C-alpha cells in the first residue's frame, strides 16, 4: 500500500507540473494563434455568402445579462406583444451577429483543444465552437446553432415556448446541415432562422409544417443558394421543446474549462490528502 501511495503521489506531482506548464504555454499569443491556424469551420453546419443585417452598434451587447436587459426594456418601451416579440428577437439576433465561427481560444480552454486534436474533427471546429452564450456574445460572429441558442434564451425570458429545427438535407456536393428555431404564438409554430436570414412572413404559421412535410419548393425559396430536387423524409425535424439543445455539450466544455484552469489545484489537493492518509496509516 505504501509503495502504491508513493507512486501515486509522484504521479500527481508530475501531473500538476505538466498542467501548470501547459496553462502558461497556451497563454502565449503566438501559441494561442498557431493552434487556431488551419482549422476549418464547423462541418456540421452549412455556410453561405449573403448580405447580412449586422449592426456594429449592437456590439456592446456582449454579455447575456446586457442583451437580456436591452431586449426586455425594448419590449416594455414599445409595448410589444406575442408575434411582435418574436419578430423583434429575430431581427435583433440578425443585427447582433454576422455569420462567422469564432472558436473557443486555446488560452481559455487548452484541454478542449488538446482533446480535439485526438478526434476525427481535429481539422475543424466541431468541438471548438462555444456553447456558452456569454462566450458567444464576446464576438460579433456566430454560427447557426450559436445564434439559435441566443434566440431561444430570449424566448425563454419572454415566456414564449420554443423548439429547435434541425436540418440534415442530403445534396451535392455537400449536405445542407443547419440549425434554426421555432416559437409558439397562438398555439402555432413560427419558423425562425436568424443565421441564414431567409425572408418569411411572421404571420405565416404554415412554414414549419410545410418544411416538415418535405415541401421542396418552399425550401428552395427560403434557401436559394442551396437548392435541392428532393427533400427526404426526416431530413428536417424538430426537437428540444423548451429545452437547451446544447445542454450536455455545454457541460462537457465547462468540465474541460475547469480542468484547464484549476486541474492543477485538484491534483495538489489529492496529493496532500494522500500524504495525510499515509500518516494516519
Buried (B, 14 or more C-beta within 10 A) or exposed (E): EEEEBEEEBEEBEEBBEEBBEBBEEBEEEEBBEEBBEEBEBBBBBBBBEEEBBBBEEBEEBBBBEEBBEBBBEBBEEEEBEBBBBBBBBBBBBBBBBBBBBBBBBBBBBBBBBBBBEEEEBBEBBBBBBBBBBEBBBEBBBBBBBBBBBBBBBBBBBBEBBBBBBBBBBEBEEEBBBBBBBBBBBEEBBBBBBBBBBBEBEBEEBBBBEBBBEBBBEBBBBBBEEBEBEEBEEEBBEBEBEEEBBBEEBBEBBBEBBBBBBEBBEBBBEBBEEBEEEEEEE
